[in-house]
């Protein structure tokens, strides 16, 4: 792949970078200050409350050489409007909001940051497991409302955990589960039997995992194959005492089927950090006492966000001086050249 200097900057005096990701610079202004100190780099970070829509991104990308995105929509339509775009940087891991195929066809490099938020998301996941199984949120809410009933709950120690997706984050969750002497059942379309033997967990069919786990946690990317992976049929197979945790992507779990099962007490509880839309649209979500909801914050720790921020800064130091970025993951190296 040729250097970016030869194929992108040419005689242009400035490289224009759009920061769309709300998470970038969220924990401190260190990264923004560092970007502003890079010679020949001009940075635009518009203020906004939620992720930019396709229409909004269409208005923002013209004239930009690169964009850093969170869950902002970078569709084929957006890419068609991008007259100068050379790089799309995901401030995170999942790229279901980015049309990588369209970007590749347009000769635009797409990068992401796998590995940076593994521990933070695994910690959040296990925190949700403990909170759900022990009824911590419900007990706290009741005490604050003047109810001193001592709620009965279940042990976490020694229970069976079902892990759907054994990539980096799934493996980190398994490490934490083993510290609680949990039996771990796993499902993955590409099982790693070596890792299973080393870490002491067992791969099973998805239906078997769902039927036998006391807690199920989801750690797969959102793709056409995983969309709706946990639907009404799968939820019906869960134990009535079982709980479901999703810190992955909302579209993987059928939100309507999950809420219905919770309302009817067909499963014990659930905790979700991600939704089918930016935030829950169903009013029932807010009414279920046995459902914990958080605003997509599994990766939101000071340490994780700062490490991702500085990885982006380092990448653009390389890009602007004409080098291919080395500290990020390139999703489409096959483009061969940058336009």
LOZA-25665 format. One line per 10 residues: their letters; for each residue x, y, z of N, C-alpha, C. Coordinates in steps of 0.2 Angstrom, whole numbers, plus 2048, in hexadecimal, padded with zeros to 3 digits. Atoms other than C-alpha are relative to their C-alpha. Layout:
<pts>
a) X,Y,Z,X,Y,Z,X,Y,Z | ...
</pts>
This chain:
<pts>
xxxxxxxxxx) 804,7FA,800,800,800,800,804,806,800 | 7FB,7FA,801,808,811,7FB,7FE,804,807 | 801,7FC,7FB,80A,81E,808,7FA,805,7FF | 805,7FB,801,7FC,82A,80C,802,807,7FE | 7FE,7FA,802,806,839,809,800,801,7F8 | 800,800,807,808,834,7F7,7F9,800,7FD | 807,801,803,7F6,830,7F4,7FA,804,803 | 806,7FC,7FD,7EC,83B,800,802,808,800 | 7FF,7F9,7FF,7F5,84C,804,802,803,7FA | 7FE,7FC,806,7FD,850,7F4,803,807,801
xxxxxxxxxx) 7FF,7F9,7FF,7FE,863,7F3,7FC,803,805 | 804,7FD,7FB,7F1,866,800,803,802,806 | 7FC,7FD,7FA,7F6,871,80E,7FD,7FD,807 | 803,803,7FA,7EA,869,81B,7FD,7FA,7FF | 804,806,800,7E3,859,81F,7FA,801,805 | 806,7FE,7FC,7D1,85B,826,7FD,7FA,803 | 802,806,7FD,7CC,84F,833,7F9,802,804 | 806,7FF,7FC,7BA,84E,83A,7FF,7FB,805 | 801,804,7FA,7B7,847,84B,7F9,7FF,801 | 807,801,7FF,7A6,840,84B,7FE,7FC,807
xxxxxxxxxx) 801,804,7FA,7A8,834,85A,7FF,804,806 | 801,7FC,7F9,7A1,83B,86A,805,7FD,805 | 7FB,803,7FB,7AC,82F,874,807,802,7FF | 7F9,7FD,800,7BC,837,86D,800,806,804 | 7FF,7FA,7FB,7C2,843,87A,7FB,801,805 | 805,7FF,7FA,7B4,83F,886,803,800,807 | 7FE,800,7FA,7BF,83B,894,805,805,802 | 7FB,7FA,7FF,7CC,849,892,801,804,7F9 | 7FF,7FD,807,7D1,856,885,807,7FF,7FE | 7F9,801,802,7E3,84F,884,801,7FE,7F9
xxxxxxxxxx) 7FF,803,807,7E0,846,873,7FE,806,7FB | 801,7FB,805,7D8,855,86B,805,805,800 | 7FA,7FC,800,7E6,860,871,806,7FD,7FC | 7FB,803,803,7F2,854,86A,7FF,800,7F8 | 802,800,807,7E9,853,859,801,807,7FD | 800,7F9,802,7E9,866,858,808,802,7FF | 7F9,7FF,800,7FC,865,85A,804,7FD,7FA | 7FD,804,806,7FF,85A,84A,800,805,7FA | 7FF,7FB,806,806,865,83C,7FB,7FE,7FA | 804,801,807,7FA,866,82C,7FA,7FD,802
xxxxxxxxxx) 807,803,7FF,7EB,85F,835,7FC,805,803 | 806,7FB,7FE,7DB,869,837,7FB,7FB,803 | 804,805,7FC,7CF,861,844,7F9,804,801 | 807,7FD,7FF,7BC,864,844,7FC,7FB,804 | 804,804,7FB,7B2,85D,853,7F9,803,801 | 806,7FD,7FE,7A0,862,852,7FD,7FD,806 | 804,802,7FA,795,861,862,7FA,7FD,7FE | 806,803,801,787,855,862,7FE,7FB,806 | 802,804,7FA,77D,84B,86F,7FF,7F9,7FF | 801,807,801,77A,83B,866,804,7FF,7F9
xxxxxxxxxx) 7FC,801,806,783,832,857,7FD,803,7FA | 802,7FC,806,782,83B,846,7FC,7FB,7FC | 803,804,805,775,834,83A,803,800,7FA | 7FD,800,807,778,82F,828,7FF,807,7FD | 801,7F9,803,770,840,823,805,805,802 | 7FB,7FB,7FD,77B,84A,82F,807,7FE,7FE | 7F9,802,802,78B,840,82A,801,803,7F9 | 7FF,7FE,807,787,844,818,801,808,7FF | 7FE,7F9,800,788,857,81C,807,801,803 | 7F9,7FF,7FD,798,855,826,806,7FE,7FD
xxxxxxxxxx) 7FA,803,803,7A3,84A,81C,803,804,7FA | 7FD,7FD,806,7A5,855,80C,806,805,802 | 7FA,7FC,7FE,7B7,85D,80C,804,7FD,805 | 7FC,804,7FB,7BD,851,819,805,7FB,7FE | 7FC,806,802,7CC,846,817,800,7FA,804 | 800,806,7FB,7C9,83B,826,7FA,801,805 | 806,7FF,7FB,7BB,838,833,802,7FA,805 | 800,805,7FA,7BC,830,844,7F9,7FF,802 | 807,801,7FE,7AB,828,848,7FF,7FB,806 | 802,805,7FB,7A3,81F,857,7FA,7FC,7FD
xxxxxxxxxx) 806,803,803,791,819,852,7FD,804,7FB | 802,7FC,805,78F,826,846,7FF,7FC,7F9 | 801,804,806,788,820,835,804,802,7FA | 7FC,7FF,806,794,81E,827,7FE,7FB,7FB | 804,805,805,789,816,819,803,802,7F9 | 7FE,800,807,78C,814,807,7FE,807,7FD | 802,7F9,802,782,825,805,805,805,802 | 7FB,7FB,7FD,78E,82E,811,806,800,7FC | 7FA,801,803,79D,827,808,800,803,7F9 | 801,7FD,807,796,82D,7F7,801,807,800
xxxxxxxxxx) 800,7F8,7FF,795,83F,7FE,807,802,802 | 7F9,7FE,7FD,7A7,83E,805,805,801,7FA | 7FC,7FE,806,7B1,847,7F7,807,7FF,801 | 7F8,800,7FF,7C2,846,7FF,802,7FB,805 | 7FF,805,7FB,7C0,838,80C,805,7FB,7FE | 7FB,805,801,7CF,82D,80E,801,7FB,805 | 800,805,7FA,7CE,825,81F,7FA,801,805 | 805,800,7FB,7C0,820,82B,802,7FC,806 | 7FD,803,7FA,7C6,81D,83C,7FA,7FE,805 | 805,802,7FA,7BA,813,849,803,801,806
xxxxxxxxxx) 7FE,7FF,7FA,7BC,819,85A,7FD,7FB,805 | 803,806,7FD,7B9,808,861,801,7FA,7FB | 7FF,807,804,7B7,7F6,859,7FB,7FF,7FB | 805,802,805,7A6,7F3,851,7FF,805,7FB | 801,7FB,805,7A4,7FA,840,7F9,7FE,7FC | 806,801,804,792,7F5,83C,7FD,806,7FE | 803,7FA,802,78E,807,83A,804,803,7FA | 7FB,7FE,806,79C,809,82C,7FF,7FB,7FB | 800,804,806,799,802,81B,807,7FF,7FD | 7F9,801,802,7AA,7FB,819,801,7FE,7F9
xxxxxxxxxx) 800,802,807,7A7,7F3,808,800,806,7FC | 800,7FA,804,7A2,804,801,806,804,801 | 7FA,7FD,7FF,7B1,80C,809,806,7FD,7FC | 7FB,804,804,7BC,7FF,801,800,802,7F9 | 802,7FE,807,7B4,802,7F0,802,807,7FF | 7FF,7F9,801,7B7,814,7F2,808,802,802 | 7F8,7FF,7FF,7CA,812,7F7,801,803,807 | 7FF,7FC,7FA,7C7,818,809,802,7FB,805 | 7FE,804,7FB,7D1,810,817,7FB,800,806 | 804,800,7FA,7C7,80A,826,804,7FC,806
xxxxxxxxxx) 7FC,803,7FA,7CF,807,837,7FB,7FF,806 | 803,801,7FA,7C9,801,848,805,7FF,806 | 7FB,801,7FA,7D0,7FE,85A,7FE,7FA,804 | 801,806,7FC,7CE,7EC,85F,805,7FF,805 | 7FC,802,7FB,7D5,7E7,86F,801,806,806 | 800,7FA,7FC,7D4,7F9,877,7FB,800,806 | 805,7FF,7FB,7C4,7F7,880,7FE,7F9,803 | 802,807,7FE,7C4,7E4,884,7FF,7FF,808 | 801,800,7F9,7C7,7E6,897,7FA,804,803 | 805,7FC,7FE,7BB,7F4,899,7F9,7FD,7FF
xxxxxxxxxx) 806,803,802,7AD,7EB,890,7FF,7F9,804 | 800,806,7FC,7B1,7DA,899,7FE,802,808 | 802,7FE,7F9,7B0,7E3,8AA,7F9,802,801 | 807,7FE,800,7A0,7EB,8A6,7FB,7FA,800 | 804,806,801,799,7DB,8A0,7FF,7FC,807 | 800,804,7FA,79E,7D2,8B0,7FC,804,806 | 804,7FC,7FB,797,7E1,8BB,7F9,7FF,7FF | 807,801,802,787,7DE,8B2,7FD,7FA,803 | 802,807,7FE,787,7CC,8B6,7FF,800,808 | 801,7FF,7F9,78A,7CF,8C8,7FA,804,803
xxxxxxxxxx) 806,7FC,7FE,77D,7DC,8C9,7F9,7FD,7FF | 806,804,801,770,7D2,8C1,7FE,7FA,804 | 801,806,7FC,772,7C2,8CA,7FF,801,807 | 801,7FE,7F9,773,7CA,8DB,7FB,805,801 | 806,7FB,800,765,7D6,8D7,802,807,803 | 7FD,7FA,7FD,770,7E5,8DC,7FC,806,7FF | 804,7FA,802,767,7F2,8D2,7F9,801,803 | 807,800,7FE,756,7ED,8D7,800,801,808 | 7FF,7FF,7F8,75B,7EC,8EA,801,807,801 | 7FF,7F9,7FF,762,7FD,8E9,7FA,805,7FF
xxxxxxxxxx) 806,7FC,802,753,804,8E0,7FB,800,806 | 806,801,7FB,747,7FD,8ED,802,803,807 | 7FD,7FD,7FA,752,803,8FC,7FF,808,7FF | 801,7F9,802,751,815,8F4,7F9,802,801 | 807,7FF,800,73F,813,8F3,7FC,7FF,807 | 803,801,7F9,73D,80F,906,7FE,7F9,801 | 801,807,7FF,73C,7FC,904,806,7FC,802 | 7FA,804,7FD,747,7F2,90F,800,7F9,7FF | 800,807,801,743,7E1,908,806,7FD,7FE | 7FA,803,801,751,7D5,908,7FF,7FB,7FA
xxxxxxxxxx) 801,804,806,751,7CE,8F6,804,7FA,800 | 7FD,806,801,756,7BD,8F3,803,800,7F9 | 7FD,800,807,762,7BA,8E4,804,7FA,800 | 7FC,806,802,76E,7AD,8DD,807,801,801 | 7F9,800,800,780,7A9,8DF,803,801,7F9 | 7FC,800,807,78C,7AE,8D0,805,7FA,800 | 7FB,805,7FF,799,7A2,8D7,7FE,7F9,7FD | 801,807,802,799,791,8CE,7FA,7FF,7FB | 805,801,805,78B,795,8C2,803,7FF,7F9 | 7FE,801,807,78B,792,8AF,7FF,806,7FC
xxxxxxxxxx) 801,7FA,805,78F,7A0,8A3,801,7FE,7F9 | 800,801,807,78B,7A0,891,803,806,7FC | 7FD,7FA,804,797,7AB,886,7FF,7FF,7F9 | 801,800,807,791,7AE,875,805,805,7FC | 7FB,7FC,803,7A0,7B4,86B,807,800,804 | 7FA,801,7FC,7B2,7AF,871,806,804,7FD | 7FB,7FC,802,7BC,7BD,869,803,803,806 | 7FC,7FD,7FA,7C7,7C9,874,7FC,801,806 | 804,7FF,7FA,7B9,7CF,87F,7FD,7FA,803 | 802,807,7FD,7B1,7BE,881,805,7FD,804
xxxxxxxxxx) 7FB,804,7FD,7C1,7B7,886,802,804,807 | 7FF,7FC,7FA,7C3,7C5,893,7FB,7FF,805 | 806,802,7FC,7B2,7C1,89A,801,7F9,803 | 7FF,807,7FE,7B6,7AF,89B,806,800,806 | 7FB,800,7FB,7C6,7B3,8A5,7FD,802,807 | 804,7FD,7FA,7BB,7BD,8B2,7FC,7FA,803 | 804,806,7FD,7AF,7AE,8B3,803,7FB,803 | 7FC,805,7FD,7BC,7A2,8B7,802,801,807 | 7FE,7FE,7F9,7C1,7AC,8C6,7FA,7FF,805 | 806,801,7FC,7AF,7A9,8CC,7FE,7F8,7FF
xxxxxxxxxx) 801,807,800,7B0,796,8C9,7FA,7FE,7FC | 806,801,804,7A3,797,8BB,802,7FB,7FB | 7FF,805,806,7A1,789,8AE,7FE,805,7FA | 801,7FC,805,7A2,792,89E,7FF,7FC,7F9 | 802,803,806,799,78C,88E,801,806,7FB | 7FF,7FB,805,79D,795,87E,7FE,7FE,7F9 | 802,802,807,797,797,86C,803,806,7FC | 7FD,7FB,805,7A0,79F,85E,800,7FC,7F9 | 801,803,807,79E,79C,84B,807,7FE,7FE | 7FA,802,801,7B1,79A,84B,804,7FE,807
xxxxxxxxxx) 7FE,802,7F9,7B5,791,85B,808,7FF,800 | 7F9,800,7FF,7C7,792,862,801,7FA,805 | 800,806,7FB,7C9,780,86A,807,801,804 | 7FA,800,7FC,7DB,784,86F,7FF,805,806 | 802,7FC,7FB,7D5,793,879,7FB,7FD,805 | 805,803,7FC,7C7,789,880,803,7FB,805 | 7FC,804,7FC,7D3,77C,886,804,803,805 | 7FB,7FD,7FB,7DF,788,88E,7FC,804,805 | 804,7FC,7FC,7D1,793,896,7FB,7FC,804 | 805,805,7FC,7C6,784,89C,7F9,801,7FE
xxxxxxxxxx) 807,7FF,802,7B6,788,892,7FE,7FB,7FB | 802,805,804,7AC,77D,887,7FB,803,7FA | 805,7FE,805,7A4,781,876,7FA,7FB,7FF | 806,804,801,792,77C,873,7FC,803,7FA | 805,7FD,805,784,77E,866,7FD,806,804 | 803,7FA,7FD,77B,78F,869,7FA,7FE,804 | 806,802,7FC,76B,787,86F,802,7FC,806 | 7FE,803,7FA,774,77C,87B,803,805,805 | 7FD,7FB,7FB,77D,78B,883,7FA,804,803 | 805,7FC,7FE,76D,795,884,7FC,7FC,805
xxxxxxxxxx) 805,805,7FC,763,786,88C,804,7FF,807 | 7FC,802,7FA,771,783,899,803,805,804 | 7FD,7FA,7FD,778,794,89E,7FC,803,805 | 803,7FC,7FB,774,79D,8AE,800,808,7FE | 7FF,7F9,803,77A,7AD,8A6,803,800,7F9 | 7FE,800,807,77C,7B0,893,803,807,7FF | 7FD,7FA,802,788,7BE,88D,802,800,7F9 | 7FF,800,807,789,7C4,87B,806,805,7FE | 7FA,7FD,802,79A,7C9,873,802,7FF,7F9 | 7FF,801,807,798,7C8,860,7FF,807,7FD
xxxxxxxxxx) 801,7FA,804,799,7D6,853,7F9,7FF,7FD | 806,800,804,789,7DB,84A,801,800,7F9 | 800,801,807,788,7D4,839,7FA,7FD,7FE | 806,803,802,77B,7CD,82E,7FF,7F9,803 | 801,806,7FD,77E,7BC,835,7FE,800,808 | 801,800,7F9,77D,7C1,847,7FA,805,802 | 806,7FC,7FE,76E,7CD,846,7FB,7FC,802 | 806,804,7FD,760,7C6,850,802,7F9,802 | 7FE,806,7FE,76B,7B8,856,7FD,7FD,806 | 804,802,7FA,762,7B8,867,7F9,803,7FF
xxxxxxxxxx) 807,7FE,801,750,7B9,862,7FB,7FC,805 | 805,802,7FC,740,7B3,869,801,7F8,802 | 7FF,807,7FF,744,7A0,867,805,7FF,805 | 7FB,801,7FB,754,7A2,870,7FF,802,807 | 802,7FD,7FA,74D,7AC,87E,7FB,7FB,804 | 804,805,7FE,740,79F,880,803,7FA,803 | 7FC,806,7FE,74D,791,883,804,802,806 | 7FC,7FE,7FA,755,79B,891,7FD,7FD,807 | 803,802,7FA,753,795,8A3,7FC,806,803 | 803,7FA,7FD,746,79F,8AD,804,804,805
xxxxxxxxxx) 7FB,7FD,7FB,754,7A3,8B9,806,803,7FD | 7FA,7FE,803,760,7A8,8AC,7FF,808,7FE | 7FF,7F9,802,766,7BA,8A7,804,801,7FA | 7FD,7FE,806,76C,7C2,897,803,806,801 | 7FC,7FA,800,77A,7CF,895,802,801,7F9 | 7FE,7FE,807,77D,7D8,885,804,807,800 | 7FB,7FA,800,78C,7E5,884,803,800,7F9 | 7FD,800,807,78F,7E1,871,7FC,805,7FC | 804,7FC,804,782,7E8,865,7F8,7FE,801 | 807,801,7FF,76F,7EA,867,7FC,7FC,7FB
xxxxxxxxxx) 803,804,805,76A,7E2,857,801,7F9,800 | 7FE,807,7FF,771,7D1,85C,7FA,7FD,804 | 805,803,7FC,763,7CF,869,7F9,804,7FE | 806,7FE,802,751,7D1,864,7FD,804,806 | 802,7FB,7FA,74C,7E0,870,7F9,7FE,802 | 807,801,7FE,739,7DD,86F,7FF,7F9,803 | 801,807,7FD,73B,7CA,873,803,800,807 | 7FD,800,7FA,746,7CE,881,7FC,803,805 | 804,7FC,7FC,73B,7DB,889,7FA,7FC,802 | 806,805,7FF,72C,7CF,887,801,7FB,805
xxxxxxxxxx) 7FE,806,7FB,735,7C1,890,801,803,807 | 7FF,7FD,7FA,73A,7CD,89E,7FA,802,804 | 806,7FE,7FE,729,7D4,8A0,7FC,7FA,803 | 804,806,7FE,721,7C3,8A2,804,7FB,804 | 7FC,804,7FB,72F,7BD,8AD,802,7F9,7FE | 7FE,806,803,734,7AF,8A1,808,7FF,801 | 7F9,800,7FE,746,7B3,8A5,801,805,806 | 7FF,7FD,7FA,74E,7BA,8B5,802,808,7FF | 7FE,7F9,801,756,7CA,8AE,804,801,7FA | 7FC,7FE,805,760,7D3,8A1,804,806,801
xxxxxxxxxx) 7FD,7FA,7FF,76D,7E0,8A0,803,802,7F9 | 7FE,7FE,807,770,7EA,88F,803,807,800 | 7FC,7F9,801,77C,7F8,88B,7FF,802,7F9 | 801,7FE,807,777,7F8,878,7F9,7FE,7FE | 807,801,802,767,7F9,86F,7FF,800,7F8 | 801,800,807,75F,7F7,85E,801,807,7FC | 7FF,7F9,802,75F,80A,85C,805,803,805 | 7FB,7FD,7FC,76A,817,864,7FE,800,807 | 802,801,7F9,760,816,874,7F9,7FD,800 | 806,804,800,751,80B,879,7FA,804,7FE
xxxxxxxxxx) 806,7FD,802,741,810,870,7F9,7FD,803 | 806,803,7FD,735,804,879,800,802,807 | 801,7FE,7F9,72E,80B,889,800,7FB,805 | 800,806,7FC,72D,7FA,890,807,7FF,803 | 7F9,801,7FE,740,7FA,891,801,804,807 | 7FF,7FC,7FA,73F,808,89F,7FC,7FD,806 | 805,802,7FB,731,7FF,8A8,802,7F9,803 | 7FF,807,7FD,739,7ED,8AB,805,801,806 | 7FC,800,7FA,740,7EC,8BC,806,7FB,800 | 7FB,805,801,74A,7DD,8B7,805,801,7FA
xxxxxxxxxx) 7FC,7FE,806,753,7E6,8A9,805,806,802 | 7FB,7FB,7FE,763,7F0,8AC,802,803,7F9 | 7FE,7FD,806,766,7FD,89E,806,805,801 | 7FB,7FB,800,776,808,89B,801,802,7F9 | 800,7FD,807,77A,814,88D,806,7FF,7FC | 7FA,802,805,787,80B,883,806,802,803 | 7FA,7FD,7FC,795,80E,890,805,7FB,802 | 7FB,806,7FE,79E,7FD,891,807,802,7FF | 7F9,7FE,801,7AE,805,88A,801,806,803 | 7FF,7F9,7FD,7AC,815,893,803,800,807
xxxxxxxxxx) 7FC,7FF,7FA,7BA,815,89F,805,805,7FE | 7FB,7FB,801,7C7,823,8A1,806,7FD,7FC | 7FA,803,803,7D5,817,89D,7FF,7FD,7F9 | 801,802,806,7CD,80F,88E,7FF,805,7FA | 801,7FA,805,7C7,81F,885,806,803,7FF | 7F9,7FD,801,7D8,827,888,804,7FC,7FB | 7FC,804,804,7E1,818,880,7FD,800,7F9 | 803,800,807,7D5,818,871,802,807,7FD | 7FE,7F9,803,7D7,82B,86F,807,801,7FE | 7F9,7FF,802,7EA,82B,86F,802,7FB,7FA
xxxxxxxxxx) 7FE,804,806,7EA,81C,863,7FE,804,7F9 | 802,7FC,806,7E0,827,857,805,806,7FF | 7FB,7FA,801,7EC,836,85A,806,7FD,7FD | 7FA,803,803,7FB,82B,856,7FF,7FE,7F9 | 802,802,807,7F2,824,846,801,806,7FC | 800,7FA,804,7F0,836,840,806,803,7FF | 7F9,7FD,800,801,83B,844,804,7FC,7FA | 7FD,804,805,806,82D,838,7FD,802,7F9 | 804,7FF,806,7F9,830,82B,802,807,7FD | 7FE,7F9,803,7FD,843,829,807,800,7FE
xxxxxxxxxx) 7F9,800,802,80F,840,827,802,7FB,7FA | 7FF,804,806,80C,833,819,801,7F9,801 | 7FF,807,7FF,80C,822,822,7FA,7FD,801 | 806,804,7FE,800,814,824,800,7FF,807 | 800,800,7F9,7FA,814,836,801,7F9,802 | 7FE,806,7FE,801,806,840,7FD,7FD,806 | 803,802,7F9,7F9,806,851,7F9,7FF,800 | 807,802,800,7E7,803,84B,7FF,7FA,7FB | 801,805,804,7DF,7F5,842,7FD,802,7F9 | 802,7FE,806,7DD,7F7,82F,7FB,7FB,7FD
xxxxxxxxx) 805,805,802,7CD,7EE,829,800,7FF,7F9 | 800,801,807,7CF,7F0,817,807,802,7FC | 7F9,7FF,803,7E2,7EF,812,800,7FF,7F9 | 800,802,807,7DD,7E8,802,7FE,805,7FB | 802,7FA,805,7D8,7F9,7FA,807,802,7FC | 7FA,7FF,804,7EB,7FA,7F5,802,807,7FF | 7FE,7F9,800,7EB,80D,7F4,7FA,804,802 | 805,7FB,7FE,7E2,81C,7FB,7FF,805,7FB | 802,7FC,805,7D9,827,7F0,803,807,802
</pts>
